[in-house]
Amino acid sequence: MSLLPFPFHPLLSRPAVQILAYTEGLHGKWLFTEIRAVFSRRYLLQNTALEIFLANRSKTTPKVVHSLPRVGVGTNFGLPQTRRISLATPKQLFKASNMTQRWQRREISNFDYLIFLNTISGRTYNDLNQYPVFPWVITNYDSEELDLTLPSNFRDLSKPIGALNPKRAAFFSDRYESWEDDQVPKFHYGTHYSTSSFTMMWLLRIEPYTTFFLNFQGGKFDHADRTFSSVSRAWRNCQRDTSDVKELIPEFYYLPEMFVNANDYNLGVMEDSAVVSDVELPPWAKSPEEFVRINRLAVESQIRSFGQTPCQLLIEPHPPRSSAMQYLLLQTPLMFTEQMQQDVIMVLKFPSNSPVTHIAANTQPGLTSPAIITVTANRIFAVNKWHGLTGECIPLDQQYQLPVEIDPLIASNVGSHRRQISDLLDQSIQISSQCFVITADNRFILLCGFWDKSFRVYSTDSGKLTQIVFGHRDVVTSLARSESYIGGDCYVLSGSRDATLLLWYWNGKLNSIGESPGSKYTFTTPRAILTGHDCEVTCASVCAELGLVISGCKEGPCLIHSMNGDLLRTLEGPERCLRPRLIQASTEGHCVIYYDKGQFCHFSVNGKLLGHMEVEDSIKAMYVSRDGQYLLTGGDGGVVSVWQVHNLKQLFTYPGCDAGIRSMTMSHDQRCIITGMASGSIVLFYNDFNRWHHEYQTRY
């Protein structure tokens, strides 16, 4: 869905209902409950457009904003959910957000931060003239092997692309100083660093950009010398040609399919080197480009052909990022308590002794009751209060508060019947982590495996059954949920022995599947039906950010569907990868699948096999970090291992536990790994991805 320009003169005089009717007629129908962010945008340098982000990743002036839900610009940037925020200027958004501080503390990656800056400054994937801009980072495209520890292999990010070559920089400077024209002001560069033609050129080999490019070129491909056919040649041209100062697009760092010979030379470059990671934000990324001021029609024509400059976010120097070692010193003071000095923070034992088959950590700031929810194989659940890791020096005369406090009902054994789900399951069901889903507010548990082919919703407070959901023709064998949105809304995915998956919508306001509150037996319909498997669904993952569902069945390949139900890809692993058991997908497009007999595969969401490894342990739990860079695994051996996703290299192994691992999760700040054990315990490990990454680079 493209960016929506709203002409001022015909629309602002109409009632809001008519405005919405206008947009509906143009671009179809959207449910207000699915709107996640509303941004004010510029079109042809005029503030006459809105961009609307929907929950399933589809995208779309004051009167319109006031007719839309109060979602602000989403919850990812630390900003309030108000209409005022949707109408804020880029500078105001930048100043009010906490993203710069998170980037400095290395809580988000360079890639995430650059996407944030692009988004709030007005750049969008829905307008080729305002496409997101990413910098050239690597300078060496000729060596067969690239040494990421050599500064000479990296571009000087303190200068714009037009100033990297001293001779060319002198040419631009001389032209500026000697320019004399009454109609056209002085300028350095006669072209832009980002235009629609550049974007189409980079993505020439991928539809729909191939078609866009042909339409732009009058139905013919451009001359070979002007077509993107070599990264090395494109880099050289950007250093020599006085009419070529283009930067890159985000796809260079995550979409190898855009190249003829797809490889992963670019994957991980944004983060893998301290040279890249510790630089300051380039000054050229925050200053407006000069452009020629001529009459309005000429300006609009120029914008359509050459793009428009994003809004300036700040005029003062951008603060630097903390180095990896500075961050480690800040996070690991010498006077930590004894527990924090160890890899294992604490062990919490539950009285039932039943294996902890599911664990969820909803510990994000702003929750009324942050907690670690555990569910055992005999379906006893516990709501264990989360206190968090202080990350500060604790004076020796003060008692250290453990991060997790055991559920008082479980600890006292008073009213513990409220913590057990006693409804009978189908006798053939083996309880596993995939049988459960915990809502983001910790208030409800969803459980499958019932003989009547339903899955059910229970209150964690009272233990009472609140909803029964029917839809499948056989027993439901797996559940998964998407990331949660404003008000706790999310998508819930159910897989069954009938070989289908159904996509449902969880309404956080009504605390139910569907839009109709009332009886627990209220009829509801799924948002989509996903077909393609030919036997029992065993595992699945749903990512609303990418609009994708990835699923595996008992015997056969994994499939990728759109959230509308369209079958997009089949994921074929090596010969021994036959029975998928666990699936984890990140919003960065990484998909890791564990098969029987220790087999792991790493796929791109476009179906390309990026890596394969075999481990000796029988893995029962895995977790991919929020940025998609790290994989955690645990199994019968009782050992938690940390791996780099992009090359499946092992970074770290924690001390072994005295029981097998059955489930795994991480706290919201990703500083704590929590594992559910076969012995009925949970073990908390202290985690620091920066430390593992730094030590790995030091070793290798």
Wavefront OBJ file of the C-alpha trace (Angstrom):
o trace
v 0.000 0.000 0.000
v 1.495 3.309 -1.028
v 1.864 6.583 0.783
v -1.400 8.500 0.721
v -1.280 12.133 -0.460
v -4.320 14.103 0.681
v -5.052 17.164 -1.509
v -5.903 20.031 0.800
v -8.553 21.935 -1.156
v -11.161 19.212 -1.780
v -10.769 17.204 1.396
v -10.318 19.486 4.352
v -13.743 20.974 3.705
v -15.397 17.552 3.892
v -16.522 15.779 7.048
v -14.159 13.194 8.495
v -16.473 10.390 7.413
v -16.176 11.479 3.810
v -12.405 11.650 4.105
v -12.302 8.078 5.344
v -14.710 7.023 2.611
v -12.311 8.573 0.102
v -9.369 6.582 1.433
v -11.415 3.388 1.595
v -12.427 3.734 -2.011
v -8.820 4.172 -3.067
v -7.062 1.535 -1.056
v -9.561 -0.979 0.284
v -10.762 -1.501 3.833
v -8.734 -1.504 7.049
v -9.853 -2.386 10.569
v -9.107 0.323 13.119
v -8.112 -2.383 15.602
v -5.184 -3.294 13.343
v -3.699 0.220 13.089
v -0.376 0.348 14.922
v 1.168 3.706 13.969
v 0.182 6.936 12.219
v 2.879 9.266 10.824
v 2.435 12.688 9.274
v 4.312 12.735 5.955
v 5.420 15.130 3.220
v 4.458 14.663 -0.416
v 6.254 16.887 -2.946
v 7.646 18.799 0.045
v 4.109 19.575 1.267
v 2.714 18.246 4.565
v -0.272 16.660 2.841
v 0.161 12.928 3.469
v -0.235 10.275 6.141
v 1.375 6.901 6.469
v -0.573 4.280 8.381
v 1.090 1.096 9.643
v -1.143 -1.924 10.145
v -0.551 -4.902 12.432
v 0.123 -7.289 9.566
v 2.769 -4.939 8.125
v 0.643 -3.435 5.346
v 1.074 0.377 5.135
v -1.049 3.294 4.133
v -3.634 16.199 8.185
v -5.136 16.798 11.052
v -8.790 15.957 10.338
v -7.858 12.469 9.196
v -5.649 11.845 12.246
v -8.468 12.853 14.585
v -10.693 10.270 12.897
v -8.144 7.502 13.521
v -7.280 5.632 16.751
v -4.857 7.219 19.228
v -1.920 4.987 18.382
v 0.764 7.646 18.023
v 3.698 6.369 15.981
v 3.696 2.957 17.617
v 5.187 1.621 20.823
v 8.716 0.834 19.620
v 10.180 4.321 19.996
v 9.326 5.076 23.627
v 6.711 7.675 22.671
v 3.149 8.182 23.997
v 0.157 6.873 22.054
v -1.437 10.214 21.198
v -2.687 11.971 18.082
v -0.395 14.841 18.962
v 2.597 12.544 18.457
v 1.266 11.450 15.050
v 1.277 15.114 14.012
v 4.692 15.895 15.523
v 7.560 17.094 13.353
v 10.581 14.834 12.778
v 12.680 17.018 15.093
v 10.078 16.669 17.850
v 9.923 12.898 17.376
v 13.699 12.637 17.512
v 13.921 14.709 20.679
v 11.088 12.919 22.482
v 12.146 9.353 21.623
v 14.494 7.211 23.713
v 16.043 5.509 20.682
v 19.314 7.475 20.726
v 19.929 6.511 24.343
v 19.089 2.876 23.567
v 21.544 2.956 20.661
v 24.256 4.484 22.863
v 23.716 1.727 25.447
v 23.916 -0.831 22.620
v 20.400 -2.091 23.314
v 19.552 -1.746 19.615
v 21.702 -2.375 16.573
v 23.111 0.124 14.082
v 20.618 -1.218 11.558
v 17.624 -0.664 13.856
v 18.773 2.841 14.715
v 19.272 3.860 11.083
v 15.817 2.506 10.222
v 14.406 4.620 13.074
v 16.147 7.770 11.790
v 14.935 7.087 8.255
v 11.369 6.502 9.437
v 10.917 9.605 11.569
v 12.628 11.841 8.993
v 10.007 10.867 6.427
v 11.607 8.072 4.458
v 9.422 5.098 3.649
v 9.456 1.862 1.674
v 6.160 3.021 0.142
v 7.593 5.943 -1.839
v 10.553 5.349 -4.162
v 11.352 9.064 -4.064
v 11.731 8.900 -0.294
v 13.193 5.421 0.059
v 15.265 4.647 3.206
v 18.961 5.481 2.823
v 21.833 3.414 4.235
v 25.540 4.239 3.928
v 28.247 2.477 2.019
v 30.291 0.784 4.758
v 32.809 -1.490 3.024
v 35.459 -0.124 0.654
v 37.138 -3.387 -0.343
v 35.129 -5.331 -2.928
v 38.053 -6.990 -4.679
v 39.612 -9.265 -2.049
v 38.423 -12.860 -1.866
v 38.464 -12.674 1.947
v 37.510 -9.600 3.938
v 39.279 -8.818 7.218
v 36.747 -6.961 9.349
v 39.435 -5.913 11.834
v 41.243 -3.676 9.319
v 40.072 -0.032 9.407
v 41.239 0.378 5.800
v 38.430 -1.923 4.656
v 35.819 0.525 5.931
v 34.521 3.783 4.519
v 35.185 7.038 6.406
v 31.700 7.685 7.785
v 32.581 11.213 8.883
v 32.294 12.395 5.261
v 29.479 12.295 2.705
v 30.002 10.053 -0.286
v 30.889 13.049 -2.470
v 33.807 14.036 -0.244
v 35.586 10.676 0.077
v 37.717 11.201 -3.024
v 39.854 14.336 -2.387
v 40.075 15.246 -6.093
v 36.336 14.994 -6.590
v 35.689 16.864 -3.347
v 37.904 19.684 -4.623
v 35.926 19.776 -7.882
v 32.623 20.141 -6.008
v 34.080 22.784 -3.713
v 35.514 24.812 -6.619
v 32.172 24.680 -8.443
v 30.392 25.939 -5.355
v 32.827 28.793 -4.734
v 32.929 29.925 -8.367
v 29.199 29.622 -9.076
v 27.574 32.765 -10.440
v 23.912 32.601 -11.396
v 21.122 34.988 -10.418
v 18.414 32.307 -10.738
v 20.129 29.203 -9.381
v 21.752 29.307 -5.908
v 25.141 27.765 -5.257
v 25.266 23.999 -4.862
v 27.878 21.295 -4.379
v 26.197 18.257 -5.910
v 24.074 18.363 -9.012
v 22.232 15.182 -8.033
v 20.838 13.506 -4.921
v 22.230 10.631 -2.848
v 18.870 8.875 -3.140
v 16.338 8.914 -5.993
v 13.627 6.620 -7.274
v 15.809 5.663 -10.246
v 18.653 4.674 -7.903
v 16.308 2.510 -5.820
v 14.935 0.785 -8.920
v 18.472 0.291 -10.199
v 19.631 -1.423 -6.978
v 16.564 -3.698 -6.917
v 16.458 -4.307 -10.660
v 16.488 -8.104 -10.301
v 13.504 -8.341 -7.949
v 9.854 -7.786 -8.742
v 7.978 -5.483 -8.650
v 11.054 -3.282 -9.146
v 11.929 -4.913 -12.456
v 8.561 -3.797 -13.808
v 8.926 -0.339 -12.252
v 12.341 0.010 -13.880
v 11.048 -1.027 -17.313
v 8.162 1.434 -17.056
v 10.598 4.148 -16.026
v 12.854 3.335 -19.003
v 10.073 3.193 -21.585
v 9.875 -0.597 -21.636
v 13.585 -1.260 -22.169
v 16.505 -1.981 -19.885
v 19.122 0.725 -19.563
v 22.523 0.613 -21.247
v 24.714 -2.082 -19.685
v 27.254 0.429 -18.358
v 24.498 2.235 -16.477
v 22.891 -0.926 -15.057
v 23.786 -2.269 -11.624
v 25.840 -5.356 -12.389
v 28.748 -5.189 -9.943
v 29.047 -3.890 -6.384
v 32.729 -3.196 -6.963
v 32.011 -1.146 -10.116
v 29.165 0.734 -8.404
v 31.510 1.642 -5.523
v 34.220 2.874 -7.919
v 31.708 5.002 -9.813
v 30.565 6.582 -6.547
v 34.170 7.646 -5.943
v 35.019 8.987 -9.404
v 31.957 10.106 -11.331
v 30.982 13.713 -10.563
v 27.333 12.890 -11.306
v 27.209 9.845 -9.025
v 26.994 10.410 -5.269
v 24.400 7.773 -4.411
v 24.294 5.925 -1.125
v 22.817 2.462 -0.537
v 19.432 1.104 0.544
v 18.693 -1.157 3.560
v 18.341 -4.239 1.365
v 22.122 -4.294 0.879
v 22.346 -5.506 4.473
v 19.690 -8.188 4.532
v 18.577 -9.224 1.020
v 21.224 -11.233 -0.877
v 18.575 -12.063 -3.509
v 19.063 -8.606 -4.992
v 22.411 -9.761 -6.391
v 23.034 -12.074 -9.338
v 25.207 -14.387 -7.266
v 23.465 -14.145 -3.928
v 25.859 -14.442 -1.022
v 26.008 -13.168 2.510
v 29.002 -10.834 2.168
v 26.848 -7.985 3.433
v 24.960 -9.816 6.188
v 26.225 -8.802 9.608
v 28.596 -6.109 8.334
v 26.646 -3.399 10.145
v 27.413 -5.019 13.518
v 30.314 -7.455 13.164
v 33.104 -4.928 13.390
v 34.006 -2.575 16.190
v 35.220 -0.202 13.472
v 31.633 0.157 12.244
v 29.891 -0.196 15.559
v 31.769 2.483 17.483
v 31.737 5.360 14.995
v 29.712 8.476 15.571
v 26.633 9.075 13.479
v 27.857 10.574 10.194
v 27.404 14.371 10.113
v 26.094 14.123 6.533
v 23.207 11.970 7.765
v 21.735 14.869 9.693
v 22.106 17.853 7.368
v 19.771 18.785 4.483
v 21.115 18.531 0.935
v 21.150 21.716 -1.171
v 18.701 21.816 -4.038
v 17.868 24.324 -6.745
v 14.901 26.607 -6.008
v 12.974 27.238 -9.175
v 9.293 27.538 -9.944
v 6.866 25.107 -8.337
v 6.189 22.923 -11.377
v 9.893 22.536 -12.015
v 10.513 21.679 -8.360
v 7.770 19.038 -8.379
v 9.154 17.578 -11.579
v 12.623 17.533 -10.074
v 11.360 15.796 -6.933
v 9.621 13.108 -8.967
v 12.814 12.478 -10.920
v 15.460 12.968 -8.252
v 13.724 12.421 -4.929
v 13.329 14.754 -1.969
v 15.563 15.389 1.001
v 14.278 14.128 4.348
v 13.635 16.539 7.199
v 16.590 17.621 9.310
v 16.505 15.948 12.717
v 19.110 17.930 14.655
v 21.654 20.701 14.233
v 23.940 19.933 17.177
v 26.506 17.079 17.058
v 25.018 13.652 17.477
v 26.225 11.868 20.650
v 28.647 8.949 20.126
v 27.890 5.351 20.886
v 29.496 3.637 23.873
v 32.238 1.256 22.810
v 31.774 -2.429 23.466
v 34.375 -2.385 26.232
v 32.939 0.758 27.836
v 29.564 -0.927 27.836
v 30.984 -4.065 29.450
v 32.621 -2.025 32.204
v 29.409 -0.115 32.833
v 27.335 -3.292 32.998
v 29.801 -5.361 35.039
v 31.085 -3.269 37.977
v 33.657 -4.889 40.230
v 31.427 -4.740 43.298
v 28.514 -6.811 42.008
v 26.979 -9.217 44.479
v 28.323 -12.744 44.470
v 25.329 -14.023 42.527
v 25.867 -11.498 39.722
v 29.528 -12.405 39.378
v 28.547 -15.909 38.337
v 27.006 -17.076 35.102
v 24.153 -18.689 37.049
v 22.158 -16.050 38.900
v 19.662 -18.249 40.733
v 17.787 -21.554 40.722
v 14.114 -21.691 41.678
v 12.600 -25.093 42.545
v 8.860 -25.784 42.309
v 7.263 -28.322 44.701
v 5.530 -30.379 41.998
v 8.798 -31.756 40.561
v 7.035 -31.876 37.192
v 9.137 -30.751 34.180
v 8.757 -27.052 33.330
v 7.603 -27.490 29.737
v 6.731 -23.857 28.979
v 8.140 -20.571 30.188
v 7.328 -16.972 29.221
v 9.020 -13.773 30.380
v 6.794 -10.726 29.990
v 9.017 -8.298 31.865
v 8.842 -5.183 29.702
v 8.620 -1.735 31.348
v 5.082 -0.451 31.745
v 3.459 -3.777 32.569
v 1.235 -3.744 35.630
v 2.587 -7.104 36.785
v 5.867 -8.136 35.103
v 6.339 -11.833 35.697
v 7.911 -15.108 34.649
v 5.077 -17.532 33.838
v 5.922 -21.219 34.095
v 3.775 -24.222 33.147
v 4.671 -27.802 34.063
v 3.941 -31.044 32.251
v 1.063 -31.749 34.676
v -0.349 -28.304 33.770
v 0.393 -26.491 37.016
v 1.228 -22.876 36.211
v 2.927 -20.250 38.344
v 2.938 -16.459 38.121
v 6.372 -15.596 39.498
v 6.904 -11.882 40.097
v 9.829 -10.307 38.227
v 12.031 -7.876 40.147
v 14.753 -7.629 37.519
v 18.514 -7.315 37.549
v 19.623 -4.099 39.215
v 22.852 -3.742 37.222
v 24.220 -1.626 40.056
v 26.744 -2.064 42.853
v 25.052 -3.522 45.941
v 26.567 -2.379 49.256
v 27.767 -5.320 51.331
v 25.459 -4.395 54.221
v 22.326 -4.609 52.074
v 20.454 -7.769 51.162
v 20.403 -8.665 47.491
v 16.898 -9.108 46.061
v 16.646 -12.078 43.724
v 15.279 -11.320 40.247
v 12.336 -13.737 40.496
v 9.944 -14.277 43.402
v 8.099 -17.590 43.471
v 4.322 -17.505 43.064
v 2.948 -17.207 46.653
v 0.108 -19.633 45.900
v 2.624 -22.248 44.805
v 5.027 -21.520 47.666
v 2.377 -21.691 50.390
v 0.336 -24.463 48.761
v -2.768 -22.442 49.740
v -5.246 -22.128 46.896
v -2.810 -23.914 44.592
v -5.797 -25.583 42.910
v -6.293 -22.229 41.183
v -2.988 -22.844 39.453
v -3.783 -26.176 37.795
v -5.620 -26.688 34.510
v -7.555 -29.902 35.112
v -9.528 -30.135 31.844
v -8.720 -33.404 30.094
v -6.494 -33.472 27.036
v -6.517 -36.019 24.232
v -4.685 -39.107 25.523
v -2.262 -39.140 22.595
v -0.991 -35.607 23.198
v 2.555 -35.169 24.507
v 2.759 -31.923 26.448
v 5.465 -29.608 25.063
v 6.248 -25.914 24.980
v 4.336 -25.576 21.682
v 1.056 -26.422 23.459
v 0.945 -23.081 25.321
v 0.767 -19.350 24.679
v 0.918 -16.640 27.357
v -0.592 -13.232 26.588
v 1.724 -10.223 26.825
v 0.082 -8.895 30.003
v 0.555 -12.233 31.834
v -3.195 -12.483 32.462
v -4.166 -15.429 30.257
v -2.872 -18.856 29.212
v -3.924 -20.461 25.934
v -3.672 -24.259 25.833
v -4.299 -26.794 23.045
v -4.500 -30.579 22.783
v -8.115 -31.115 23.868
v -10.087 -34.116 22.647
v -12.883 -31.883 21.286
v -10.482 -30.252 18.758
v -10.530 -26.886 20.532
v -7.960 -24.717 22.198
v -8.892 -22.861 25.372
v -8.190 -19.659 27.269
v -7.671 -19.548 31.049
v -7.244 -16.693 33.493
v -3.916 -16.762 35.344
v -5.529 -14.943 38.247
v -8.440 -17.276 38.940
v -7.491 -20.307 36.866
v -10.983 -20.266 35.342
v -11.774 -21.178 31.747
v -12.756 -17.985 29.881
v -13.070 -19.092 26.233
v -13.203 -22.208 24.061
v -12.200 -21.763 20.435
v -13.234 -24.232 17.723
v -12.123 -24.275 14.114
v -10.044 -27.360 13.349
v -11.255 -30.798 12.241
v -8.782 -32.669 14.410
v -6.852 -32.187 17.633
v -4.934 -28.889 17.894
v -1.250 -29.736 18.363
v 0.563 -26.378 18.503
v 0.037 -22.724 19.364
v 2.118 -19.609 18.733
v 1.559 -15.887 19.000
v 2.985 -12.851 17.268
v 4.649 -9.920 18.935
v 2.150 -7.946 20.987
v 0.903 -4.465 20.136
v -0.886 -1.574 21.768
v -3.390 -2.803 24.331
v -2.047 -6.351 24.152
v -3.491 -7.170 20.725
v -1.693 -9.912 18.812
v -2.181 -12.760 16.374
v -2.552 -16.333 17.614
v -1.705 -19.255 15.357
v -3.094 -22.767 15.863
v -1.811 -25.876 14.088
v -3.590 -29.223 13.988
v -3.469 -32.872 13.035
v -5.816 -31.897 10.216
v -2.646 -30.468 8.523
v -3.953 -26.880 8.567
v -3.107 -23.739 10.492
v -5.637 -21.100 11.506
v -4.717 -17.483 12.217
v -6.757 -15.765 14.942
v -6.794 -12.257 16.397
v -6.436 -11.779 20.149
v -8.227 -8.640 21.340
v -6.337 -7.277 24.336
v -9.195 -5.010 25.353
v -11.805 -7.779 25.387
v -9.320 -10.431 26.543
v -10.551 -12.924 23.998
v -10.093 -14.348 20.535
v -12.274 -12.252 18.228
v -14.251 -9.059 18.612
v -17.341 -10.319 20.502
v -17.191 -10.450 24.313
v -19.611 -12.625 26.234
v -20.005 -16.366 26.709
v -16.935 -18.589 26.693
v -18.604 -20.490 23.840
v -18.988 -17.440 21.575
v -18.489 -18.404 17.933
v -15.553 -16.710 16.225
v -13.887 -17.101 12.860
v -10.170 -17.172 11.998
v -8.535 -14.380 10.021
v -6.952 -16.870 7.612
v -6.722 -20.582 6.845
v -3.258 -21.835 5.871
v -2.937 -25.058 3.892
v -0.100 -26.952 2.232
v 1.063 -29.496 4.811
v -0.006 -33.104 4.371
v 0.268 -34.289 7.985
v 0.171 -33.092 11.596
v 1.538 -29.593 12.269
v 4.247 -29.811 14.943
v 5.683 -26.306 15.233
v 5.079 -22.796 13.938
v 6.055 -19.153 14.287
v 4.102 -16.037 13.338
v 5.754 -12.655 12.735
v 3.280 -9.824 12.227
v 6.134 -7.384 11.625
v 6.963 -9.255 8.424
v 3.436 -10.517 7.780
v 4.657 -14.124 7.662
v 3.843 -17.515 9.147
v 6.491 -20.277 9.162
v 5.382 -23.796 10.049
v 6.565 -27.403 10.113
v 4.765 -30.742 10.112
v 5.539 -34.221 11.422
v 6.942 -35.499 8.130
v 7.844 -33.020 5.442
v 9.302 -29.596 4.650
v 8.559 -26.329 6.415
v 6.338 -23.784 4.687
v 6.162 -19.984 4.632
v 2.729 -18.381 4.261
v 1.633 -14.791 4.182
v -0.742 -13.825 6.967
v -3.448 -13.694 4.336
v -3.034 -17.433 3.808
v -0.991 -17.419 0.589
v 1.657 -20.150 0.342
v 4.912 -18.352 -0.502
v 7.863 -20.696 0.008
v 8.934 -24.241 0.800
v 12.018 -24.510 3.012
v 14.087 -27.490 1.922
v 16.950 -28.456 4.210
v 19.757 -30.981 3.647
v 18.971 -34.679 3.356
v 18.863 -35.463 7.100
v 16.613 -32.502 7.942
v 13.268 -34.284 7.764
v 11.247 -33.732 10.930
v 11.023 -30.101 12.110
v 10.458 -29.754 15.839
v 11.217 -26.124 16.731
v 10.949 -22.899 14.725
v 12.117 -19.410 15.649
v 11.814 -16.406 13.330
v 13.000 -12.853 13.986
v 11.669 -9.571 12.646
v 15.005 -9.190 10.819
v 14.087 -12.043 8.476
v 16.112 -14.825 10.103
v 14.460 -18.225 10.427
v 16.107 -20.994 12.467
v 14.603 -24.496 12.395
v 15.587 -27.445 14.562
v 14.962 -30.930 13.182
v 15.265 -34.348 14.809
v 18.727 -35.789 15.492
v 20.513 -32.506 16.221
v 20.023 -30.833 12.843
v 19.789 -27.018 12.610
v 19.073 -24.944 9.504
v 19.163 -21.179 9.046
v 16.987 -19.830 6.219
v 16.224 -16.396 4.870
v 12.516 -15.608 4.658
v 12.939 -15.805 0.882
v 13.672 -19.512 1.194
v 17.465 -19.509 0.814
v 19.387 -21.950 3.008
v 22.046 -19.793 4.695
v 23.536 -22.299 7.097
v 23.378 -25.828 8.493
v 24.924 -27.475 11.539
v 24.640 -30.643 13.575
v 24.908 -30.848 17.371
v 25.256 -33.883 19.620
v 22.592 -32.832 22.127
v 18.903 -33.611 21.661
v 17.587 -30.042 21.631
v 14.293 -29.322 23.378
v 14.322 -25.497 23.474
v 15.771 -22.613 21.489
v 15.429 -18.856 21.370
v 16.505 -16.237 18.807
v 17.437 -12.804 20.150
v 15.234 -9.845 19.287
v 17.649 -8.526 16.651
v 18.039 -11.947 15.050
v 21.801 -12.079 15.645
v 22.065 -14.738 18.354
v 20.650 -18.222 18.886
v 20.293 -19.882 22.298
v 19.859 -23.648 22.522
v 19.290 -26.177 25.300
v 18.347 -29.847 25.512
v 18.720 -33.161 27.298
v 22.371 -32.436 28.114
v 21.363 -29.503 30.351
v 23.717 -27.088 28.591
v 22.788 -23.627 27.268
v 24.838 -22.576 24.237
v 25.028 -19.199 22.481
v 25.544 -19.121 18.703
v 25.872 -16.447 16.053
v 22.933 -16.884 13.700
v 24.464 -15.716 10.424
v 27.318 -18.247 10.475
v 26.128 -20.696 13.185
v 29.396 -20.310 15.098
v 29.355 -21.080 18.809
v 30.167 -18.089 21.027
v 29.696 -19.372 24.556
v 28.574 -22.363 26.618
v 27.145 -21.978 30.120
v 27.941 -24.394 32.954
v 25.932 -27.594 32.615
v 22.857 -28.133 34.779
v 21.939 -31.349 36.595
v 18.803 -31.921 34.476
v 17.648 -31.598 30.910
v 16.317 -28.296 29.549
v 12.691 -28.339 28.395
v 11.888 -24.666 27.709
v 13.682 -21.349 27.361
v 13.060 -17.616 27.169
v 14.754 -14.285 27.884
v 13.843 -11.206 29.901
v 12.751 -8.175 27.890
v 16.104 -6.410 28.360
v 17.827 -9.634 27.173
v 20.161 -9.612 30.174
v 18.700 -12.771 31.663
v 18.183 -16.238 30.143
v 15.556 -18.353 31.910
v 15.361 -22.099 31.332
v 12.701 -24.583 32.426
v 14.220 -27.858 33.617
v 13.073 -31.488 33.546
v 13.570 -31.536 37.343
v 10.822 -28.959 37.938
v 13.162 -25.984 38.410
v 13.947 -22.818 36.523
v 17.528 -21.584 36.185
v 18.434 -17.940 35.499
v 21.677 -17.211 33.624
v 23.301 -13.804 33.314
v 23.606 -12.862 29.633
v 25.652 -10.269 27.769
v 25.703 -10.625 23.979
v 28.316 -7.861 23.708
v 30.639 -9.816 25.973
v 30.233 -13.073 24.028
v 30.693 -11.222 20.740
v 33.812 -9.405 21.951
v 35.372 -12.577 23.378
v 34.656 -14.454 20.153
v 36.388 -11.762 18.089
v 39.326 -11.826 20.505
v 39.665 -15.609 20.213
v 39.277 -15.830 16.445
l 1 2 3 4 5 6 7 8 9 10 11 12 13 14 15 16 17 18 19 20 21 22 23 24 25 26 27 28 29 30 31 32 33 34 35 36 37 38 39 40 41 42 43 44 45 46 47 48 49 50 51 52 53 54 55 56 57 58 59 60
l 61 62 63 64 65 66 67 68 69 70 71 72 73 74 75 76 77 78 79 80 81 82 83 84 85 86 87 88 89 90 91 92 93 94 95 96 97 98 99 100 101 102 103 104 105 106 107 108 109 110 111 112 113 114 115 116 117 118 119 120 121 122 123 124 125 126 127 128 129 130 131 132 133 134 135 136 137 138 139 140 141 142 143 144 145 146 147 148 149 150 151 152 153 154 155 156 157 158 159 160 161 162 163 164 165 166 167 168 169 170 171 172 173 174 175 176 177 178 179 180 181 182 183 184 185 186 187 188 189 190 191 192 193 194 195 196 197 198 199 200 201 202 203 204 205 206 207 208 209 210 211 212 213 214 215 216 217 218 219 220 221 222 223 224 225 226 227 228 229 230 231 232 233 234 235 236 237 238 239 240 241 242 243 244 245 246 247 248 249 250 251 252 253 254 255 256 257 258 259 260 261 262 263 264 265 266 267 268 269 270 271 272 273 274 275 276 277 278 279 280 281 282 283 284 285 286 287 288 289 290 291 292 293 294 295 296 297 298 299 300 301 302 303 304 305 306 307 308 309 310 311 312 313 314 315 316 317 318 319 320 321 322 323 324 325 326 327 328 329 330 331 332 333 334 335 336 337 338 339 340 341 342 343 344 345 346 347 348 349 350 351 352 353 354 355 356 357 358 359 360 361 362 363 364 365 366 367 368 369 370 371 372 373 374 375 376 377 378 379 380 381 382 383 384 385 386 387 388 389 390 391 392 393 394 395 396 397 398 399 400 401 402 403 404 405 406 407 408 409 410 411 412 413 414 415 416 417 418 419 420 421 422 423 424 425 426 427 428 429 430 431 432 433 434 435 436 437 438 439 440 441 442 443 444 445 446 447 448 449 450 451 452 453 454 455 456 457 458 459 460 461 462 463 464 465 466 467 468 469 470 471 472 473 474 475 476 477 478 479 480 481 482 483 484 485 486 487 488 489 490 491 492 493 494 495 496 497 498 499 500 501 502 503 504 505 506 507 508 509 510 511 512 513 514 515 516 517 518 519 520 521 522 523 524 525 526 527 528 529 530 531 532 533 534 535 536 537 538 539 540 541 542 543 544 545 546 547 548 549 550 551 552 553 554 555 556 557 558 559 560 561 562 563 564 565 566 567 568 569 570 571 572 573 574 575 576 577 578 579 580 581 582 583 584 585 586 587 588 589 590 591 592 593 594 595 596 597 598 599 600 601 602 603 604 605 606 607 608 609 610 611 612 613 614 615 616 617 618 619 620 621 622 623 624 625 626 627 628 629 630 631 632 633 634 635 636 637 638 639 640 641 642 643 644 645 646 647 648 649 650 651 652 653 654 655 656 657 658 659 660 661 662 663 664 665 666 667 668 669 670 671 672 673 674 675 676 677 678 679 680 681 682 683 684 685 686 687 688 689 690 691 692 693 694 695 696 697 698 699 700
